[in-house]
Amino acid sequence: MRYTLHWGRDNARRLATVAELDGLLSFLTTVRGRDGAPHGVDLLPAGATGGGLQLGIGHPHRAFVVWLDASETGPAAGGSYGIDDDLEAWPEPIGFDCGVEVVDFKPAWTRVTPRQAMEAAREYMLTGARPTFLRFDGNA
C-alpha cells in the first residue's frame, strides 16, 4: 500500500516503503518549520482525505503521536494521543508547525520520545492499523 506524508502548508510526498518514510522523517527532524518549530506531519493512505496518523517530529526529547481513525470506538477512538506510561509529562508545552500555524501541544500530549514516534509511523505504514506499543487516550 502507498501512503502520503503531508507537512508544512503545501508539502506532500507519496511513499511506497518504510525506507522512504525513514529518510523523509529523518530529513524533517533536521529542518525547522515556521518560527523554528519542529514539524507536525500527517501520514495517510495515498488518496485519503482523513484518518491516519499524525506525528510531531524534530524536538530533541519529545514527540507526539495522534491516531485519527474515526471508525474506532472507545477510549482509543479517533483523535487519541499515544502515551508511553513510563514517560513523565514534559514540563511545558511544545510548539509544532502544523501547516496552518504553530500549535502548542500540552505536556500530556507529548508523552512519547522521537524514536517512539518514528516507530509508530513505521508500524502504521506496515500494518495500516493503530500502533500497538503505545496506549492511546482520547482524553489526554
QUIJOFEN-V893953 format. One record per residue. RES is the residue in one small letter. OMEGA is omega in degrees with one decimal (NA if undefined). D_CENTER is the distance of its C-alpha to the mean C-alpha in Angstrom with 1 decimal. Layout:
res	omega	d_center
RES	OMEGA	D_CENTER
RES	OMEGA	D_CENTER
//
This chain:
res	omega	d_center
m	177.7	18.9
r	179.5	17.4
y	174.5	13.9
t	174.3	13.0
l	179.4	10.3
h	175.2	10.7
w	-178.9	10.6
g	-177.9	13.3
r	-172.2	16.1
d	-177.2	17.2
n	177.2	15.5
a	176.1	14.6
r	175.5	15.4
r	-177.7	16.4
l	178.4	15.6
a	-176.2	18.1
t	175.7	17.4
v	177.6	15.1
a	176.0	17.0
e	177.5	16.2
l	179.7	12.4
d	-179.4	13.1
g	-178.4	15.4
l	178.1	13.3
l	176.8	10.3
s	177.2	13.3
f	-177.0	14.9
l	176.6	12.3
t	-177.6	12.2
t	178.6	16.0
v	-177.4	16.3
r	174.1	15.7
g	179.0	14.9
r	178.4	17.4
d	178.5	19.4
g	-176.8	18.0
a	169.8	14.6
p	-174.3	11.5
h	162.2	9.1
g	-177.4	6.5
v	177.0	5.9
d	176.6	6.5
l	-175.6	7.5
l	169.7	10.8
p	-178.8	14.1
a	179.1	16.4
g	-179.5	18.4
a	178.2	16.3
t	179.0	16.0
g	-178.7	13.9
g	176.9	12.0
g	-174.7	9.3
l	175.5	5.7
q	-176.4	3.4
l	169.0	1.0
g	-176.8	4.7
i	175.3	7.1
g	173.0	10.8
h	-175.0	12.2
p	-174.0	14.7
h	-174.4	14.4
r	179.0	11.3
a	169.6	7.6
f	175.6	5.5
v	178.7	4.0
v	175.0	5.7
w	-173.4	8.1
l	-179.4	10.0
d	-177.2	13.1
a	-178.5	16.0
s	178.4	18.5
e	176.7	18.0
t	178.1	20.1
g	-173.7	20.4
p	179.5	18.3
a	-177.6	15.2
a	-176.1	15.6
g	-179.6	13.3
g	-178.7	11.4
s	-176.9	11.2
y	173.9	9.3
g	-176.9	9.1
i	167.7	12.0
d	-175.6	14.0
d	178.7	17.5
d	-176.5	19.1
l	178.6	17.1
e	177.5	18.7
a	176.0	17.1
w	-172.9	16.8
p	-178.2	20.0
e	176.0	18.8
p	177.6	16.1
i	178.8	13.8
g	175.8	13.5
f	176.5	10.7
d	-176.8	11.9
c	175.8	10.5
g	-179.0	13.3
v	-178.4	16.0
e	171.5	16.0
v	-175.9	14.7
v	174.8	13.5
d	177.8	14.3
f	-176.7	12.0
k	-175.1	14.6
p	179.7	15.1
a	-178.2	14.5
w	-176.1	10.9
t	-179.5	10.2
r	170.6	12.0
v	177.7	10.1
t	175.3	11.1
p	178.7	9.7
r	179.3	11.4
q	177.4	9.9
a	178.1	6.2
m	179.8	8.2
e	177.5	10.3
a	178.6	8.0
a	178.6	7.2
r	-178.6	11.0
e	178.9	12.1
y	-178.7	10.5
m	179.5	12.2
l	-173.2	15.3
t	-174.3	15.8
g	-176.5	14.2
a	178.0	13.8
r	177.4	11.6
p	-172.2	11.2
t	-172.8	14.4
f	175.2	14.4
l	171.2	12.5
r	-179.8	14.2
f	-175.3	12.6
d	178.2	14.4
g	-178.7	14.8
n	-176.3	17.0
a	NA	15.0
//
